[in-house]
Amino acid sequence: MSQLRGGHLLIVLALSFACSALTGAEPHAGEPPVDAPPPETVEAPAEKTPDNTADDHPSKPESPPRDPRSIRLYLMDDSVITGLLSVADIEVETDFGKLTIPVDRIRSFRPGLASHPQLEKQVSELIDELGADQFDRREAAQRALLKLGPAVKEAVERHQDDTDNERRTRIKTILVEFDEQDEPGDEDDDAAARDQSVMIQRDTVETTEFTLVGRIVPKSFTVESPYGPLTVKLSDIRSGQRDVAQRETLRKSFAVDGAHMVFLGLKETNVRVERGDKVSILASGTLTMTPFGNRAFSTPDGAANFGWYVEGKIPGGALVARMGDSGPIFKVGSKHTFTAERAGTLHFGIALAGNHANQAFPGQYSVKVVVRRK
């Protein structure tokens, strides 16, 4: 029995010494052996390779930034030229004096109708033809103006009160089609779509800080293209675009119905607008104005026969909006575009005097909002 206990003691001591060898500690005499924790696993150092050796192989430098003079010119014949402008800045004559704009601060520029004398003459002649004696000539002129697109909308609008009844009627039809072509869609804008925007009389230059209207002084530009230097006349340019960070665009659609009469409370849209944002709104649909009869219908433009919410300015049934909880209410109608002068959340409602609170107003207005961030 004593021999068994002695053999057992030898086994325990042997195990204790083995654990000590693994942990680097020596057992204390007279203390019972303690189970040692398992040794930590140490990974072998990774073999140096070109992929993981930072000291020997520094990371590749980033690609050099695009030259600030880089620009794309969209021409009137639908061709595109890409290259480097030969000038570092562009001068613009404005109502407040001549401004020098560095090219690297320009987002885009768009020559106005005055910078396209041939196009201006063509539009004027086509508008005259809308009142021609022959039906075929009137039809051809209308088709030609529609083909020019919303870019010439402002030039056509200047003739919408023409004294000739035939011409006035056709101009109204053309403007309606321009509005339909210029509706804010669900897809993101691209440069080609922006090229079709309304061409005003004077030149427009959009910078990274502001947009100005005036007269671009240089009447031609030299561009270093892959095919050598090219000289391009301002009158041949539809627009110029630089590759800079584009503004975020927010799009929302929702319905405004009889529950959102102004005396009941406006509809909060959660569409946050910041000062300087450009807001475009389109609305359609009808609302039954039951206080005026079950066959009385209003569109987002409202009508004076439904009374006035603001005398002479906002008729009953009109779609209205407000910025924030305390901003003034303004008319939206079927189409409205503005640049926000204050920050706030958009609210929408329907204008009407407050003495019809217990009436029902079946129907709704469908509203599309596009916010282009500053």
C-alpha positions as CSV (number, residue, x, y, z in Angstrom):
1,M,0.0,0.0,0.0
2,S,2.9,2.3,0.9
3,Q,4.5,1.5,-2.3
4,L,1.4,2.5,-4.2
5,R,1.2,5.8,-2.4
6,G,4.9,6.4,-3.2
7,G,4.4,5.6,-6.9
8,H,1.4,8.0,-6.9
9,L,3.5,10.7,-5.4
10,L,6.2,10.3,-8.1
11,I,3.5,10.6,-10.8
12,V,2.1,13.8,-9.3
13,L,5.6,15.3,-9.0
14,A,6.4,14.4,-12.6
15,L,3.2,16.1,-13.8
16,S,4.0,19.2,-11.6
17,F,7.5,19.5,-13.1
18,A,6.0,19.1,-16.6
19,C,3.5,22.0,-16.0
20,S,6.3,24.1,-14.5
21,A,8.3,23.6,-17.7
22,L,5.4,24.8,-19.8
23,T,4.6,27.9,-17.6
24,G,8.1,28.9,-16.8
25,A,7.3,28.7,-13.0
26,E,8.9,26.4,-10.5
27,P,6.6,24.5,-8.0
28,H,6.9,25.7,-4.4
29,A,7.9,23.0,-2.0
30,G,5.1,22.0,0.3
31,E,2.3,23.4,-1.9
32,P,0.0,21.2,-3.8
33,P,0.5,21.4,-7.6
34,V,-1.8,23.8,-9.4
35,D,-3.2,23.2,-12.9
36,A,-1.4,25.7,-15.2
37,P,-3.4,27.7,-17.8
38,P,-2.9,26.7,-21.3
39,P,-0.1,28.4,-23.1
40,E,-1.1,31.4,-25.3
41,T,-1.1,30.8,-29.0
42,V,1.5,33.1,-30.7
43,E,1.1,33.5,-34.4
44,A,4.2,33.4,-36.5
45,P,5.1,36.7,-38.1
46,A,3.6,37.1,-41.5
47,E,6.0,36.7,-44.3
48,K,6.7,40.1,-46.0
49,T,5.1,40.4,-49.3
50,P,4.6,43.4,-51.5
51,D,1.0,43.5,-50.3
52,N,1.5,43.8,-46.6
53,T,4.9,45.4,-46.2
54,A,4.2,49.1,-45.7
55,D,7.8,50.2,-45.0
56,D,9.4,48.6,-48.0
57,H,6.5,49.2,-50.3
58,P,4.6,52.5,-49.6
59,S,1.1,52.7,-50.9
60,K,0.6,54.1,-54.4
61,P,-0.1,57.8,-54.5
62,E,-3.7,58.8,-55.4
63,S,-4.4,59.8,-59.0
64,P,-3.6,63.4,-59.6
65,P,-6.7,65.6,-59.4
66,R,-8.5,66.7,-62.6
67,D,-7.2,69.9,-64.1
68,P,-9.4,72.7,-62.9
69,R,-9.6,74.0,-66.5
70,S,-11.2,70.8,-67.6
71,I,-14.6,71.4,-69.2
72,R,-17.3,69.9,-71.5
73,L,-18.9,72.1,-74.1
74,Y,-22.3,71.1,-75.4
75,L,-22.7,72.6,-78.8
76,M,-25.9,73.8,-80.6
77,D,-25.4,71.0,-83.2
78,D,-25.6,68.4,-80.3
79,S,-21.8,67.6,-80.5
80,V,-19.6,67.7,-77.4
81,I,-16.1,68.9,-76.9
82,T,-14.0,68.0,-73.9
83,G,-10.7,69.6,-73.0
84,L,-8.9,72.3,-71.1
85,L,-9.8,76.0,-71.4
86,S,-6.9,78.2,-72.4
87,V,-8.1,80.9,-69.9
88,A,-8.0,80.8,-66.1
89,D,-11.0,83.0,-65.6
90,I,-14.1,84.4,-67.4
91,E,-15.4,88.0,-67.3
92,V,-19.1,88.6,-67.0
93,E,-20.7,92.0,-67.4
94,T,-23.6,92.4,-64.9
95,D,-26.0,95.1,-63.8
96,F,-23.6,95.6,-60.8
97,G,-20.4,95.9,-62.8
98,K,-17.9,93.5,-64.4
99,L,-17.0,90.4,-62.5
100,T,-14.0,88.1,-63.0
101,I,-14.9,84.5,-62.2
102,P,-12.1,81.9,-61.9
103,V,-12.7,78.9,-64.0
104,D,-12.2,76.5,-61.1
105,R,-15.1,78.2,-59.3
106,I,-17.5,77.7,-62.2
107,R,-20.0,74.8,-62.2
108,S,-21.6,75.6,-65.5
109,F,-22.5,78.4,-67.9
110,R,-25.2,78.9,-70.4
111,P,-25.2,81.5,-73.1
112,G,-28.5,83.3,-73.4
113,L,-30.7,84.0,-76.4
114,A,-28.9,87.3,-77.0
115,S,-25.6,85.3,-77.5
116,H,-27.4,83.2,-80.2
117,P,-28.5,85.9,-82.7
118,Q,-29.3,83.4,-85.4
119,L,-31.5,81.4,-83.0
120,E,-33.2,84.6,-81.7
121,K,-34.0,85.6,-85.3
122,Q,-35.3,82.1,-86.1
123,V,-37.7,82.1,-83.1
124,S,-39.0,85.6,-84.0
125,E,-39.7,84.5,-87.6
126,L,-41.4,81.3,-86.5
127,I,-43.6,83.2,-84.1
128,D,-44.6,85.5,-87.0
129,E,-45.4,82.5,-89.1
130,L,-47.9,81.2,-86.5
131,G,-50.2,83.9,-87.8
132,A,-49.6,83.2,-91.5
133,D,-52.4,83.1,-94.0
134,Q,-51.8,79.5,-95.0
135,F,-52.6,76.7,-92.6
136,D,-49.6,74.6,-93.7
137,R,-47.2,77.4,-92.8
138,R,-48.8,77.9,-89.4
139,E,-48.6,74.2,-88.7
140,A,-44.9,74.0,-89.8
141,A,-44.0,77.0,-87.6
142,Q,-45.6,75.4,-84.6
143,R,-43.8,72.1,-85.2
144,A,-40.5,73.9,-85.6
145,L,-40.9,75.8,-82.3
146,L,-41.9,72.6,-80.5
147,K,-38.8,71.0,-81.9
148,L,-36.6,73.7,-80.4
149,G,-38.0,72.7,-77.0
150,P,-38.3,74.4,-73.6
151,A,-35.0,76.2,-74.2
152,V,-36.9,78.9,-76.2
153,K,-39.9,79.0,-73.8
154,E,-39.1,82.5,-72.4
155,A,-38.8,83.9,-75.9
156,V,-42.2,82.4,-76.8
157,E,-43.8,83.6,-73.6
158,R,-43.0,87.2,-74.5
159,H,-45.6,86.9,-77.3
160,Q,-48.4,85.1,-75.3
161,D,-50.5,88.3,-75.3
162,D,-50.2,88.8,-79.1
163,T,-53.1,90.7,-80.7
164,D,-53.5,88.1,-83.4
165,N,-56.0,85.5,-82.1
166,E,-54.6,82.6,-84.2
167,R,-51.0,83.3,-83.1
168,R,-52.1,83.7,-79.5
169,T,-53.9,80.4,-79.5
170,R,-51.0,78.5,-80.9
171,I,-48.5,80.1,-78.5
172,K,-50.7,79.0,-75.6
173,T,-50.7,75.4,-77.0
174,I,-46.9,75.5,-77.4
175,L,-46.3,76.7,-73.9
176,V,-48.5,74.0,-72.4
177,E,-46.4,71.4,-74.3
178,F,-43.2,73.0,-73.1
179,D,-44.5,72.7,-69.5
180,E,-45.2,69.0,-69.9
181,Q,-41.7,68.4,-71.4
182,D,-40.2,70.4,-68.5
183,E,-41.9,68.5,-65.6
184,P,-39.7,67.3,-62.8
185,G,-39.4,63.5,-63.4
186,D,-38.4,60.6,-61.1
187,E,-35.0,60.1,-62.7
188,D,-31.9,62.2,-61.8
189,D,-31.0,65.1,-64.0
190,D,-28.1,64.7,-66.3
191,A,-26.2,67.1,-68.3
192,A,-28.2,66.4,-71.4
193,A,-31.4,67.1,-69.6
194,R,-30.1,70.3,-68.1
195,D,-29.1,71.5,-71.6
196,Q,-32.9,71.6,-72.4
197,S,-33.7,74.0,-69.6
198,V,-35.1,77.4,-70.5
199,M,-32.8,79.8,-72.2
200,I,-33.2,83.3,-70.9
201,Q,-32.3,86.4,-72.8
202,R,-28.9,86.9,-71.1
203,D,-26.1,84.6,-70.2
204,T,-26.1,82.6,-67.0
205,V,-23.0,81.5,-65.0
206,E,-23.4,79.1,-62.0
207,T,-20.5,79.2,-59.6
208,T,-19.9,77.1,-56.5
209,E,-21.3,80.0,-54.4
210,F,-23.9,81.8,-56.4
211,T,-25.5,82.2,-59.8
212,L,-25.2,85.4,-61.8
213,V,-26.9,86.7,-65.0
214,G,-25.2,89.1,-67.4
215,R,-23.1,89.0,-70.6
216,I,-20.1,86.7,-70.9
217,V,-17.4,89.0,-72.4
218,P,-15.2,86.5,-74.3
219,K,-17.1,85.6,-77.5
220,S,-14.9,82.6,-78.2
221,F,-13.0,80.0,-76.2
222,T,-9.9,78.0,-77.1
223,V,-10.0,74.5,-75.8
224,E,-7.0,72.1,-75.7
225,S,-8.6,68.9,-76.9
226,P,-7.2,65.5,-77.7
227,Y,-7.2,66.6,-81.3
228,G,-5.3,69.8,-80.7
229,P,-6.4,73.3,-79.9
230,L,-10.0,74.2,-81.0
231,T,-11.5,77.7,-81.1
232,V,-15.3,77.6,-80.3
233,K,-17.6,80.6,-80.6
234,L,-19.9,81.5,-77.7
235,S,-22.8,81.5,-80.2
236,D,-22.1,77.8,-81.0
237,I,-22.3,76.7,-77.3
238,R,-25.5,75.5,-75.7
239,S,-23.9,75.1,-72.3
240,G,-20.5,74.4,-70.6
241,Q,-20.2,72.0,-67.7
242,R,-17.4,71.4,-65.2
243,D,-16.9,68.2,-63.2
244,V,-17.5,69.4,-59.7
245,A,-19.5,67.9,-56.8
246,Q,-23.1,67.9,-57.9
247,R,-25.9,69.1,-55.6
248,E,-28.1,66.6,-53.9
249,T,-31.6,66.4,-55.4
250,L,-34.6,65.3,-53.2
251,R,-37.8,64.2,-54.8
252,K,-41.1,63.5,-53.0
253,S,-44.7,62.8,-54.1
254,F,-47.8,62.9,-51.9
255,A,-51.5,63.8,-51.8
256,V,-53.2,66.8,-50.3
257,D,-57.0,66.4,-49.8
258,G,-59.9,68.1,-48.1
259,A,-58.6,67.2,-44.6
260,H,-55.8,69.8,-45.2
261,M,-57.9,72.9,-45.6
262,V,-56.0,75.8,-44.1
263,F,-58.5,76.2,-41.3
264,L,-58.1,72.6,-40.4
265,G,-54.3,72.5,-40.4
266,L,-51.8,72.1,-43.2
267,K,-50.2,68.8,-44.1
268,E,-46.6,68.4,-42.9
269,T,-44.4,66.7,-45.5
270,N,-41.1,66.2,-43.6
271,V,-39.5,67.8,-46.7
272,R,-36.8,69.9,-45.1
273,V,-35.6,72.9,-47.2
274,E,-32.5,74.9,-46.5
275,R,-32.0,78.6,-47.4
276,G,-30.8,78.8,-51.0
277,D,-32.3,75.5,-52.1
278,K,-34.3,75.6,-55.4
279,V,-37.8,74.1,-55.0
280,S,-40.0,73.0,-57.9
281,I,-43.6,71.9,-57.3
282,L,-46.1,70.4,-59.8
283,A,-49.7,69.6,-58.8
284,S,-52.7,68.1,-60.5
285,G,-56.1,66.6,-59.7
286,T,-59.5,68.0,-58.7
287,L,-61.4,68.6,-55.5
288,T,-65.2,68.8,-55.2
289,M,-66.1,72.1,-53.6
290,T,-69.3,70.9,-52.0
291,P,-70.3,74.2,-50.3
292,F,-70.7,75.6,-53.8
293,G,-72.5,72.5,-55.2
294,N,-71.7,68.9,-55.9
295,R,-70.7,69.8,-59.5
296,A,-68.3,72.5,-58.4
297,F,-64.7,71.4,-59.0
298,S,-61.4,73.1,-58.3
299,T,-58.0,72.5,-59.6
300,P,-54.8,73.3,-57.7
301,D,-55.0,76.9,-59.2
302,G,-58.3,77.5,-57.4
303,A,-60.9,80.0,-58.7
304,A,-62.4,83.3,-57.7
305,N,-65.9,81.9,-57.6
306,F,-64.9,79.9,-54.5
307,G,-64.1,83.1,-52.7
308,W,-60.7,84.5,-51.7
309,Y,-58.4,83.3,-49.0
310,V,-56.2,86.4,-49.7
311,E,-58.2,89.0,-51.7
312,G,-57.0,89.2,-55.2
313,K,-54.1,86.9,-54.7
314,I,-55.1,83.4,-53.4
315,P,-58.5,82.1,-54.5
316,G,-60.5,79.4,-52.8
317,G,-59.5,75.8,-53.7
318,A,-55.9,76.8,-54.5
319,L,-53.0,74.7,-53.4
320,V,-50.9,76.7,-50.9
321,A,-47.7,76.1,-48.9
322,R,-45.8,77.4,-45.9
323,M,-42.2,77.1,-44.9
324,G,-41.9,76.0,-41.2
325,D,-44.6,76.4,-38.6
326,S,-44.7,80.2,-38.7
327,G,-43.8,81.2,-42.2
328,P,-46.3,83.1,-44.4
329,I,-48.7,81.0,-46.6
330,F,-48.1,81.4,-50.3
331,K,-49.9,80.2,-53.4
332,V,-48.4,77.1,-55.2
333,G,-51.2,76.4,-57.8
334,S,-50.5,73.8,-60.4
335,K,-46.8,74.8,-60.9
336,H,-44.5,76.9,-58.7
337,T,-40.7,77.3,-58.5
338,F,-38.8,79.3,-56.0
339,T,-35.5,79.6,-54.2
340,A,-35.9,79.3,-50.4
341,E,-35.1,82.5,-48.5
342,R,-35.4,80.7,-45.2
343,A,-35.0,77.2,-43.8
344,G,-37.9,75.0,-42.7
345,T,-40.2,72.1,-43.4
346,L,-42.7,72.3,-46.2
347,H,-46.4,72.2,-45.3
348,F,-49.2,72.1,-47.9
349,G,-52.9,72.9,-47.7
350,I,-55.9,74.1,-49.6
351,A,-57.0,77.7,-49.4
352,L,-60.6,78.5,-48.3
353,A,-62.3,80.8,-46.0
354,G,-62.9,79.4,-42.5
355,N,-66.7,79.3,-42.5
356,H,-66.9,75.8,-44.2
357,A,-65.3,73.8,-41.5
358,N,-68.1,71.2,-41.4
359,Q,-68.2,70.5,-45.1
360,A,-66.7,67.5,-46.9
361,F,-64.4,68.1,-49.9
362,P,-64.0,64.8,-51.9
363,G,-61.0,64.4,-54.1
364,Q,-57.3,65.2,-53.8
365,Y,-54.4,67.0,-55.4
366,S,-51.3,65.0,-56.4
367,V,-48.2,66.9,-55.6
368,K,-44.6,66.4,-56.8
369,V,-41.8,68.2,-55.1
370,V,-38.2,68.5,-56.3
371,V,-35.6,70.1,-54.0
372,R,-32.2,70.9,-55.6
373,R,-29.8,71.5,-52.7
374,K,-27.7,74.7,-52.7
